[in-house]
Amino acid sequence: MRVFLDANILFSGARPSSRMGAFLETLSRQADLLTNAYAFEEARRNLELKFPDSLKALEKLARQCEMISQLSVDLEVELPHKDQPILGGAVAGRATHLLTGDERDFGKFWGKTVQGVKIVSPKMLAEEVL
């Protein structure tokens, strides 16, 4: 299993004592975690504004991830411009899953496989791996 982490997952996972952080720690023992610089930078910017003391935890989390440097630009679904590098990174990284909490933009795709990547919420992935 190869799980691409969206920025909101990185953000939540970097918060001290977060359930997401604990989930990602457990998940990392069963799956390869992936992300890209775009998702990392978005999470970093938001943490810097809201919870700057969580930046070190974000760095630690990023070191547990394979950084995908390429993007697939020929996406088969329409997404807002800001979300295209997320799905594009997951596709290029040959992820089996895209883990995102972004219900507004990705919710309509939850549980669906797009270009080989199953788009899931944290709850869906937890149910799948447990």
N, C-alpha and C positions, 0 to 999 in steps of 0.2 A: 504494500500500500504506500502510495506517495501522496502526501496531503499538502496542498498549497495553502498558505495562511494569508488571508486578507489583512489589510491594515487594522481593521477594528478588532480582529482576533489577536494580533500582535499587541495592540494597545491594551486590551483587557488582560492578556497573559502577562504583561509586564507589571501589572498592579500588585502590590504586596498582598500576600495571602488570598489571592483571587482564586475562585473556583476554576476559571479558565487556565490560569497558570498551572494548577494541579492537574487539570485534564491534559494539557499539552505535555507536561512532564511524563504522565502515564502513556500518552499517545506516542511519544518519542521512542519508547521502548518497543513499540509494535510497528512503527511506520517511519518512513523517511519524511521529514518536515522540509518544506520548500517555501520560499518566498522570493521577492525580488526587491531591488533598490527602490522602486516606486512605492510599494507597500510599506517598506521599512521607513522611508522618508516621511510618508504621510503619518504613520504611527509616531515617529520621533517628533514631528512638528506639533502634533496634538498633545503628546505627553509633555513636551517642553512648555506649552501654554498652560496646561491644567495640573500636571503632576510631575514637575521637573525632577523630583527625587526618584522617579521610576525609570529614568533614562539608563542607568546602569543595568537594571534588570532587562530592559529591552535589548541592550547590547549582548547580554548573556544569552537571551533567547535567540537572537539573530545568529549567534555562533553555533547554535544547535541546528540551524537550517542550512540547506543547500541554497545558495543564492543563484537564481536563474537570471542570466544576463541577456537572454533573447526574448523576443515577443513574437507571438503569432499575430499577424495583422489581418488575416483573412478569417474573421470570425463569422460563424453561421447565424448568430443572433444579434439583435440590436440592443446595445447598452449605451448608457450615457458615456460621453467621452472619458470622464474620469474613471470609469470602471473597466474600460477596454484593456488597459495594461494589466489589470488583475487577471481577468480571464485569459488574456493573451499570454501572460507569463505562465499560467497553469497549463495551457495547451502546449506551449513551447517546452516546458519542463517535463512533459509527459506525466503530469500528475494524474492520479486516479480520482482524486477528490479536490474540490475547491471548498475550503472551510470559510464561511463568511456569516457574519451576523447582520449583514445589510439586507434586511427584508424589503426595503423600499425598491432597490434596484435589482436584487438577485432573487427575491422571494418567489417571483413567478416561475423561476427555474429550479427551485429547491426540489430535490429528488429526481431531477431530470439529468440525463447525460448529454453534454454538448461537446462535440468533437473529442470524445473519449474521456471527458472530465465530468464526474458526477458532482453537481453543485449541492452542497448540504449546509444546514445550520448546525450549530454545536450539538443541539439535542439529537438531531438525526444521526450525526456521526457517532455520538456516544452510544446510541441504541444499536447502531450497526456493529461497532467493535466490541460491545459487551455481550 
